[in-house]
Amino acid sequence: MLKRFIVENFSSFQTDNSLDLTAGKTEVNPTHIVKFNKVKILKSAILYGANASGKSNLIKAIDYASKIILTSLDSVDRYKKYFRLDKVSANKPTKFEFELEIDSKFFTYGFTSILSNKEITEEWLYEIGKNNPEMIFERIDNIVTLGKSLQKASKNKFEIYAEDMKNQSSQLFLSEIANKQLSLSDNPEAKTINDIYNWFSKKLILLYPNTQFEQKSLLITDKELSNSFIKYLNEFDTGIKNIESVEENFETSLKNIPKNIKKHIESKLLDAKDNNNKIVLESDNELYIISKEKDELKVQKLGLVHGLDFQDAFELKDESDGTRRLFDLIPLISKFSQDFTIIIDEFDRSLHPMLTNKFFELFYSLNIEDSKTQLIVTTHESTLLDLNLVRRDEIFFIEKDENGASKLFSLNQFKVRYDSKIEKAYLLGRYGAIPVFKTFDEINIGN
């Protein structure tokens, strides 16, 4: 689980800003937390702020750091990613730090870099939550210092790996060890490093407003998946009663597809020696599976059935933006009990307020007591500001100061009663993080 994320000198974040998911003292909605002895971590967080306040930049910071961890500095765009509204930030390190719970142990892992130089300046991994934090490794520039656990490794392997880092300024030591895929039976000391790396590669899910479910074609062929979609599309009141495969003529169905693409599909499939080859094509929210059957091309389209007494199958492009958005969100529901950290930017895009509430209610109902899945979203949907639905410590705000720097803070900083109408208070500006409009009296248009 993600316990805390810290970012500094990245995009609109000038100084240290922390998204702290350590639960507060409130006893309301106790199922919204996971307990680890004395430590309690929140299962959800909802971030509010005006447009351009920095909400998306926080998500981008997590994503950016994750990409560096999973690949290297070489794979990311480093141009002017620092805080640009002062004279000194260009030459200051950018910092990312994650506090994570893994197997009921707590770790802090982070790194700094002057991005324009494409060099890691610091990197550290500690086990925390003990009386004294235990260093696993620490790095300054290209010099790696090993903690006691790595020093005990047989044949001084990790000392050799640490020595190799002197020539790898853009690569993280954590990534270097994880990518070696060491046998844990022979190198048990590498388990913690692998576990941290695998959290980023396997347990962290990030969705942006334009992120799409890339396996929609399976809805045509996978009955179990389509039944699951139908269940939730019905629960969300989209009017879709069934999902079916609609067969159409190749020429008629692909009449709006460029001729060169059609010819490529024809030659690839008709020249194939067997009938098992398939091509999945998605264009303008239309989905096709094209295959060969007895030397003829067969087209299957995704059909979304509406109606009661009289039914007809509609295409995905015929559906509303909100329904199409659900096609990208519904696959997440199966992960609500599988220990993922799910982060969604602009969660409420194209969704009715009641639907956003329903999604969170579904998350809390399916996220069973033992599950450690987290749902973190940015949103403008104020109806989620309901203390019957969420806890005070699950609500965060982001706003910019007079210098254009984003500041992240929690509703828990305010003295809020358990029965307070926080939606109204937020819209009235009590907590900040709302747009401040200027007067339009002196603006002349069309002179």
Legacy VTK file of the C-alpha trace (Angstrom):
# vtk DataFile Version 3.0
C-alpha trace
ASCII
DATASET POLYDATA
POINTS 447 float
0.000 0.000 0.000
1.005 3.596 -0.545
1.445 5.291 2.830
2.905 8.582 1.659
4.228 10.273 -1.474
6.502 13.307 -1.382
7.422 15.510 -4.331
9.631 18.582 -4.554
10.716 20.810 -7.462
8.576 19.112 -10.089
6.124 20.949 -12.329
4.011 23.243 -10.103
5.403 21.785 -6.848
8.223 24.023 -5.625
8.796 22.818 -2.062
8.136 19.511 -0.279
4.504 18.448 -0.707
3.193 15.274 0.858
0.158 13.131 0.081
-0.019 11.382 3.455
-2.419 8.424 3.570
-1.786 7.670 7.230
-5.231 7.552 8.838
-6.182 10.140 11.432
-7.910 9.601 14.768
-11.488 9.621 13.511
-13.400 6.409 14.168
-15.984 7.006 11.420
-16.021 4.466 8.546
-13.490 2.107 10.145
-13.643 -0.219 7.101
-11.923 2.507 5.057
-8.578 1.774 6.690
-6.135 -1.122 7.014
-4.486 -1.619 10.395
-0.858 -2.654 10.849
-0.352 -2.740 14.609
-0.223 0.950 15.532
-0.213 2.215 11.943
-3.450 2.706 9.980
-3.460 3.432 6.250
-6.356 4.874 4.255
-7.905 2.878 1.437
-8.986 5.975 -0.488
-8.217 9.631 -1.072
-10.138 12.307 -2.983
-8.263 15.393 -4.175
-9.998 18.705 -4.925
-8.778 21.958 -6.376
-9.478 24.596 -8.979
-8.472 24.061 -12.604
-4.673 24.387 -12.972
-4.184 24.095 -9.199
-1.832 21.108 -9.538
-4.090 18.063 -9.058
-3.031 16.460 -12.330
0.581 17.454 -11.699
0.550 15.352 -8.529
-0.607 12.326 -10.530
1.972 13.090 -13.214
4.685 13.244 -10.537
3.828 9.722 -9.339
3.719 8.502 -12.935
6.974 10.252 -13.851
8.837 8.786 -10.880
7.424 5.342 -11.646
8.659 5.510 -15.253
12.170 6.405 -14.073
12.110 3.487 -11.614
10.886 0.984 -14.196
13.239 2.175 -16.947
15.696 5.035 -16.376
16.138 8.779 -16.756
16.824 8.142 -20.441
13.186 7.195 -21.045
11.476 10.365 -19.761
11.162 13.898 -21.041
13.386 15.981 -18.755
12.944 19.365 -20.449
11.891 22.031 -17.917
10.150 19.582 -15.589
11.379 21.540 -12.559
9.397 24.370 -10.924
9.832 27.158 -13.471
8.572 30.241 -11.624
11.734 31.147 -9.734
15.392 31.696 -10.615
16.977 28.855 -8.657
14.870 25.709 -9.219
16.483 24.873 -12.565
19.698 23.987 -10.740
18.093 22.315 -7.716
17.377 18.586 -7.424
13.926 17.216 -8.091
12.826 14.822 -5.358
10.425 11.864 -5.330
9.876 9.705 -2.245
7.454 6.848 -1.552
6.588 5.293 1.789
5.195 1.820 1.103
3.721 -1.051 3.073
4.770 -4.450 1.777
4.020 -7.664 3.675
3.176 -5.613 6.794
6.596 -3.951 6.747
7.180 -0.292 5.937
9.823 1.120 3.631
10.806 4.530 2.381
12.308 4.667 -1.086
13.228 7.791 -2.981
15.668 9.565 -5.219
16.694 13.030 -6.358
17.959 14.218 -9.706
18.918 17.412 -11.443
16.897 16.351 -14.444
18.571 18.594 -17.004
21.889 16.839 -16.285
20.358 13.358 -16.638
21.992 12.265 -13.409
20.745 10.648 -10.225
22.142 12.729 -7.350
20.769 10.700 -4.417
18.890 7.449 -3.861
17.863 5.672 -0.666
15.944 2.663 0.616
15.242 2.215 4.336
13.014 -0.061 6.334
11.061 2.196 8.690
8.479 1.616 11.394
11.105 0.339 13.806
12.713 2.145 16.717
15.542 3.044 14.359
15.216 3.051 10.538
17.389 0.356 8.952
19.345 1.340 5.864
19.164 -1.148 3.002
21.218 1.064 0.721
22.011 4.711 0.186
23.549 6.484 -2.758
25.159 9.880 -3.256
25.960 10.634 -6.891
27.427 7.332 -8.142
28.658 6.040 -4.786
26.395 3.368 -3.275
26.663 2.442 0.405
25.190 -0.931 1.331
23.289 -1.672 4.525
24.047 -4.671 6.723
21.627 -7.023 4.953
23.233 -6.472 1.531
26.749 -6.617 2.972
26.032 -10.160 4.152
25.334 -11.397 0.612
27.486 -14.274 -0.549
30.478 -13.611 -2.785
30.076 -9.858 -2.255
27.664 -9.709 -5.204
26.020 -6.459 -4.167
29.381 -4.793 -3.660
30.162 -5.648 -7.280
26.796 -4.248 -8.388
27.394 -1.101 -6.338
30.780 -0.669 -7.999
29.138 -0.974 -11.427
26.902 2.026 -10.657
29.878 4.371 -10.940
29.337 4.275 -14.707
25.536 4.480 -14.667
24.489 7.974 -13.697
20.997 7.788 -15.227
20.073 4.370 -13.796
18.691 3.734 -10.319
20.417 1.137 -8.144
17.021 -0.337 -7.201
16.173 -0.849 -10.877
19.596 -2.272 -11.660
19.251 -4.992 -9.015
15.609 -5.780 -9.853
16.352 -6.088 -13.562
19.027 -8.682 -12.886
16.210 -11.048 -11.830
18.340 -12.693 -9.201
17.223 -16.011 -7.787
15.808 -15.264 -4.333
16.770 -18.719 -3.080
20.405 -17.835 -3.802
20.048 -14.105 -3.039
17.406 -13.645 -0.313
18.838 -10.202 0.366
17.370 -9.013 -2.944
13.756 -9.748 -1.927
13.038 -6.320 -0.471
14.457 -4.569 -3.546
12.410 -6.793 -5.863
9.264 -6.243 -3.780
9.622 -2.466 -4.006
10.236 -2.614 -7.765
7.311 -5.000 -8.297
4.954 -2.633 -6.479
5.597 -0.073 -9.207
5.490 -2.583 -12.069
2.545 -4.736 -10.936
0.516 -3.016 -8.215
0.366 0.628 -9.278
-2.346 1.533 -11.822
-2.660 5.078 -13.197
-5.496 6.299 -15.414
-5.702 9.642 -17.168
-8.852 11.103 -18.765
-7.853 9.656 -22.164
-6.694 6.239 -20.871
-8.689 3.485 -22.572
-9.350 -0.162 -21.772
-7.212 -1.784 -24.456
-8.908 -5.184 -24.453
-12.399 -4.187 -25.562
-12.193 -6.741 -28.366
-12.423 -9.470 -25.717
-15.979 -8.325 -25.056
-16.881 -9.912 -28.404
-15.232 -13.270 -27.716
-15.036 -13.627 -23.912
-18.499 -14.388 -22.518
-17.401 -14.173 -18.892
-15.936 -10.713 -19.415
-18.969 -9.461 -21.363
-21.322 -10.777 -18.643
-19.318 -8.885 -16.037
-19.577 -5.697 -18.106
-23.321 -6.184 -18.616
-23.811 -6.558 -14.862
-22.164 -3.228 -14.071
-23.491 -1.364 -17.125
-26.948 -2.338 -15.908
-26.129 -1.357 -12.315
-24.939 2.039 -13.545
-28.205 2.476 -15.508
-26.683 2.942 -18.966
-29.623 1.301 -20.757
-27.363 -1.420 -22.210
-29.102 -4.797 -21.826
-26.619 -7.047 -23.560
-23.328 -7.203 -25.458
-23.230 -9.206 -28.639
-21.155 -9.852 -31.724
-22.623 -8.348 -34.911
-21.443 -9.862 -38.193
-21.129 -7.557 -41.194
-19.790 -7.527 -44.730
-16.118 -6.574 -44.998
-16.589 -3.860 -47.637
-19.706 -2.355 -46.079
-18.465 -2.434 -42.521
-15.094 -0.833 -43.291
-16.320 1.718 -45.805
-14.948 4.607 -43.709
-11.514 3.024 -43.225
-8.731 4.361 -45.515
-8.188 2.180 -48.593
-4.517 1.509 -47.863
-5.400 0.087 -44.435
-8.155 -2.099 -45.933
-5.756 -3.451 -48.550
-3.153 -4.216 -45.892
-5.747 -6.141 -43.859
-6.913 -8.068 -46.922
-3.447 -9.113 -48.020
-2.339 -10.053 -44.504
-5.362 -12.275 -43.817
-6.025 -13.740 -47.275
-2.366 -14.661 -47.743
-2.269 -16.444 -44.379
-2.106 -20.245 -44.571
-4.649 -20.849 -41.813
-7.871 -19.292 -40.552
-6.637 -18.549 -37.039
-5.233 -15.104 -37.767
-7.303 -12.155 -36.564
-6.881 -8.426 -36.729
-8.414 -6.143 -34.114
-9.151 -2.663 -35.397
-10.482 0.267 -33.380
-11.347 3.466 -35.191
-13.490 6.401 -34.057
-14.960 4.378 -31.176
-15.893 1.509 -33.483
-14.455 -1.907 -32.723
-13.872 -4.642 -35.328
-12.441 -8.147 -35.265
-11.538 -9.192 -38.808
-10.781 -12.832 -39.624
-10.662 -15.223 -42.571
-13.244 -17.944 -43.040
-13.145 -20.179 -46.140
-11.064 -17.632 -48.065
-13.509 -14.840 -47.232
-13.065 -12.002 -44.780
-15.446 -11.951 -41.850
-16.087 -8.860 -39.703
-17.432 -8.932 -36.152
-18.407 -5.684 -34.474
-19.117 -4.880 -30.860
-22.878 -4.502 -30.490
-24.454 -2.881 -27.430
-28.077 -3.952 -27.153
-30.713 -1.448 -25.989
-34.471 -1.713 -25.630
-37.094 -3.941 -23.989
-39.964 -5.003 -26.280
-37.938 -4.061 -29.359
-34.161 -4.305 -29.195
-31.385 -3.079 -31.441
-27.601 -3.254 -31.255
-25.779 0.076 -31.187
-22.094 0.766 -31.753
-19.775 2.130 -29.106
-19.577 5.440 -30.978
-23.337 5.834 -30.526
-23.020 5.802 -26.747
-22.627 8.881 -24.572
-19.229 10.077 -23.375
-20.175 8.926 -19.875
-20.986 5.381 -21.004
-17.744 5.183 -22.986
-15.908 6.387 -19.881
-17.462 3.492 -17.943
-15.989 1.031 -20.431
-12.582 2.224 -19.240
-13.451 2.220 -15.515
-15.383 -1.062 -15.160
-12.260 -3.266 -15.612
-10.934 -1.725 -12.390
-13.804 -3.194 -10.357
-12.323 -6.689 -10.550
-9.178 -5.310 -8.861
-10.962 -3.822 -5.840
-10.060 -6.849 -3.730
-6.621 -7.592 -5.181
-4.280 -5.179 -3.332
-3.718 -2.593 -6.070
-3.156 1.140 -5.717
-5.452 2.664 -8.354
-4.984 6.352 -9.189
-7.448 8.122 -11.511
-7.043 11.675 -12.776
-10.278 13.599 -13.476
-12.304 10.670 -12.194
-15.647 12.419 -12.735
-15.086 13.253 -16.428
-18.433 12.858 -18.255
-19.983 11.025 -15.285
-23.222 12.003 -13.541
-22.705 12.957 -9.851
-24.841 10.018 -8.702
-22.680 7.670 -10.771
-19.445 8.927 -9.200
-20.976 8.295 -5.772
-22.138 4.849 -6.868
-18.625 3.943 -8.009
-17.186 4.833 -4.600
-19.972 2.978 -2.804
-19.145 -0.041 -4.958
-15.458 0.285 -4.102
-16.149 0.333 -0.390
-18.592 -2.590 -0.585
-16.284 -4.818 -2.684
-13.063 -3.804 -0.962
-13.293 -6.481 1.706
-11.751 -6.037 5.136
-8.527 -7.889 4.329
-8.039 -6.148 0.988
-5.351 -3.487 0.698
-6.548 -1.956 -2.571
-6.519 1.844 -2.619
-8.531 4.226 -4.804
-7.051 7.715 -5.197
-8.781 10.227 -7.477
-8.723 13.855 -8.495
-12.131 15.368 -9.099
-14.339 18.462 -9.186
-17.424 16.483 -8.137
-18.423 18.139 -4.854
-21.174 15.641 -3.989
-18.435 13.239 -2.862
-17.828 15.696 -0.022
-20.179 13.761 2.191
-18.978 12.577 5.591
-21.491 9.745 5.446
-19.612 8.422 2.402
-15.978 9.290 3.169
-13.813 10.115 6.171
-12.421 13.570 6.896
-8.857 12.329 6.486
-9.637 10.955 2.993
-10.266 14.461 1.595
-7.387 16.597 0.304
-7.131 19.997 -1.351
-4.601 21.554 -3.715
-4.277 25.256 -4.438
-1.634 27.603 -5.780
-0.046 30.391 -3.762
0.746 33.879 -5.054
3.994 32.568 -6.607
2.190 29.892 -8.631
3.402 27.013 -6.437
0.979 24.198 -5.616
0.234 23.420 -1.982
-1.364 20.136 -0.890
-3.253 19.899 2.408
-5.863 17.758 4.144
-9.368 18.546 5.369
-8.103 17.124 8.658
-6.248 20.413 9.190
-9.595 22.106 9.771
-11.846 21.706 12.804
-14.710 19.897 11.114
-17.579 18.273 12.993
-18.630 14.754 12.021
-22.047 16.043 10.907
-20.741 19.094 8.992
-22.048 19.874 5.498
-18.590 20.115 4.011
-19.764 20.310 0.390
-21.468 23.645 1.065
-18.518 24.901 3.112
-16.073 23.974 0.346
-18.097 25.725 -2.373
-18.296 28.814 -0.156
-14.494 28.833 -0.010
-13.988 27.900 3.640
-11.208 25.437 2.838
-9.740 27.244 -0.179
-8.792 25.284 -3.319
-11.586 26.860 -5.404
-11.447 29.278 -8.360
-11.269 32.983 -7.520
-12.984 34.936 -10.279
-12.081 38.462 -11.298
-14.614 41.096 -12.297
-15.570 41.273 -15.971
-16.881 44.853 -15.808
-13.894 46.368 -17.581
-13.525 43.758 -20.300
-14.644 44.887 -23.760
-15.099 42.299 -26.475
-15.359 43.031 -30.172
-14.316 46.703 -30.229
LINES 1 448
447 0 1 2 3 4 5 6 7 8 9 10 11 12 13 14 15 16 17 18 19 20 21 22 23 24 25 26 27 28 29 30 31 32 33 34 35 36 37 38 39 40 41 42 43 44 45 46 47 48 49 50 51 52 53 54 55 56 57 58 59 60 61 62 63 64 65 66 67 68 69 70 71 72 73 74 75 76 77 78 79 80 81 82 83 84 85 86 87 88 89 90 91 92 93 94 95 96 97 98 99 100 101 102 103 104 105 106 107 108 109 110 111 112 113 114 115 116 117 118 119 120 121 122 123 124 125 126 127 128 129 130 131 132 133 134 135 136 137 138 139 140 141 142 143 144 145 146 147 148 149 150 151 152 153 154 155 156 157 158 159 160 161 162 163 164 165 166 167 168 169 170 171 172 173 174 175 176 177 178 179 180 181 182 183 184 185 186 187 188 189 190 191 192 193 194 195 196 197 198 199 200 201 202 203 204 205 206 207 208 209 210 211 212 213 214 215 216 217 218 219 220 221 222 223 224 225 226 227 228 229 230 231 232 233 234 235 236 237 238 239 240 241 242 243 244 245 246 247 248 249 250 251 252 253 254 255 256 257 258 259 260 261 262 263 264 265 266 267 268 269 270 271 272 273 274 275 276 277 278 279 280 281 282 283 284 285 286 287 288 289 290 291 292 293 294 295 296 297 298 299 300 301 302 303 304 305 306 307 308 309 310 311 312 313 314 315 316 317 318 319 320 321 322 323 324 325 326 327 328 329 330 331 332 333 334 335 336 337 338 339 340 341 342 343 344 345 346 347 348 349 350 351 352 353 354 355 356 357 358 359 360 361 362 363 364 365 366 367 368 369 370 371 372 373 374 375 376 377 378 379 380 381 382 383 384 385 386 387 388 389 390 391 392 393 394 395 396 397 398 399 400 401 402 403 404 405 406 407 408 409 410 411 412 413 414 415 416 417 418 419 420 421 422 423 424 425 426 427 428 429 430 431 432 433 434 435 436 437 438 439 440 441 442 443 444 445 446
